[in-house]
Amino acid sequence: MPDRQPQLSDQSGGPAVPAASGPGTPARRLRPAQLLFEPQAETPEPERFFDLESIDDPAVLLRRSTELTLAFRAAAERAADFQAVAAAQLADPRRFDALSPAELAERADWAPDYALRMIEHGRGLLRQQRTSPDH
C-alpha cells in the first residue's frame, strides 16, 4: 500500500531525509533557508529635537523654544530637589549604613563641598515636608 503522508522537504526545496529515530542514529538537521536578497540597510532618521528644526517662522520658533527652555529648567530644578532629598536621607546619621559626604560625593560624581550643600538643602526640604499641611 503506498504511503499517503506528504513528502517532506528541507528549506532549500529538495526532499528532506526524515530524521532517524533509532537508538544510536544521529538526527539529521535541516539546512537554513538561503537568502535570496540583501535586506535594505536602514538609513538613520535625522535627529529631531521636539520638531523645532521644522519650524520656519522665527516668532513661533522663539515662543516654542522658550517654552521648552522654561520646562526643562523647571524639570532640572525639581530633579535637583529630589537629588538633595536623597542625599540627605543617605547621609542621615540615624541610618546604620549612612554615607559620609565624601562617599556621597563619589557616588553622585559631585565635589565634596557640593555634596555638603546638597545634604543641607535636602534636610531643609525634608523639614518643609514634615511641617507642610499636606503631609
C-alpha positions in Angstrom: 0.0 0.0 0.0 1.5 3.4 -0.9 2.4 5.9 1.8 0.0 8.8 1.8 1.9 11.2 4.0 3.0 14.4 2.3 6.6 14.5 1.1 8.9 16.4 3.5 11.3 18.9 2.1 14.1 20.9 3.6 14.2 24.6 3.3 16.3 24.5 0.2 13.4 23.0 -1.7 14.9 19.5 -2.1 13.4 16.5 -0.4 14.4 16.1 3.2 15.6 12.9 4.7 13.5 12.1 7.7 15.3 12.2 11.0 16.2 8.7 12.0 14.6 7.8 15.2 16.5 4.6 16.2 18.9 4.5 19.1 22.4 5.5 18.3 21.4 7.1 15.0 22.2 10.8 14.8 19.3 13.1 13.8 19.7 15.0 10.6 19.3 18.7 10.9 17.6 20.8 8.2 19.6 23.5 6.5 18.6 27.1 6.9 16.9 28.9 4.1 19.1 30.7 1.6 18.8 34.5 1.5 17.8 35.5 -2.0 18.3 39.2 -1.3 20.1 41.5 1.0 17.9 43.3 3.5 17.9 47.1 3.0 20.1 49.0 5.4 18.0 51.3 7.5 19.1 54.9 7.0 19.2 56.7 10.3 16.5 59.2 10.8 17.7 62.8 11.1 17.9 63.9 14.7 14.8 65.8 15.9 14.5 68.0 18.9 10.8 68.5 19.6 10.4 69.3 15.9 12.0 72.7 16.4 14.0 72.2 13.2 10.8 72.1 11.2 9.5 75.5 12.4 10.1 78.2 9.8 8.5 81.2 11.5 11.1 82.8 13.8 8.5 84.2 16.1 6.9 80.7 16.5 10.4 79.2 16.9 11.3 81.7 19.7 8.0 81.1 21.5 8.2 77.3 21.3 11.9 77.1 22.2 11.3 79.5 25.2 8.5 77.2 26.4 10.8 74.2 26.2 13.7 76.1 28.0 11.4 77.0 30.9 10.0 73.5 31.1 13.5 71.9 31.1 14.7 74.4 33.7 11.7 73.6 36.0 12.3 69.9 35.5 16.0 70.2 36.3 15.3 72.2 39.4 12.8 69.5 40.5 15.2 66.7 39.8 17.9 68.5 41.8 15.5 68.8 44.7 14.9 65.0 44.6 18.7 64.6 44.5 19.0 66.7 47.6 16.4 64.8 49.5 18.1 61.5 48.5 21.4 62.9 49.6 20.0 64.0 53.0 18.4 60.6 53.5 21.6 58.7 52.6 23.7 60.9 54.9 21.2 60.7 57.8 23.4 59.7 60.8 20.4 57.6 62.2 20.9 55.2 59.3 23.1 52.2 60.1 24.5 52.5 56.5 24.8 56.3 56.4 27.2 57.7 53.8 29.7 60.3 54.6 29.7 63.4 52.5 32.8 62.2 50.7 31.2 58.8 49.9 28.1 60.6 48.7 30.2 62.9 46.5 31.9 60.0 45.0 28.7 58.1 44.3 26.9 61.0 42.7 30.1 62.4 41.0 29.9 65.6 42.9 32.6 67.7 44.5 32.7 67.2 48.3 31.6 70.7 49.1 28.7 70.4 46.7 27.7 67.1 48.4 27.6 69.0 51.8 25.4 71.7 50.3 23.0 69.2 48.7 22.7 67.3 52.1 21.8 70.6 53.8 19.4 71.6 51.1 17.8 68.1 51.3 17.4 68.4 55.1 15.7 71.7 54.6 13.3 70.2 52.1 12.5 67.3 54.4 11.8 69.7 57.2 9.4 71.6 55.0 7.7 68.3 54.0 7.2 67.4 57.7 5.7 70.8 58.6 3.6 71.4 55.5 -0.2 70.9 56.0 -0.3 68.5 53.0 1.7 65.9 54.9 
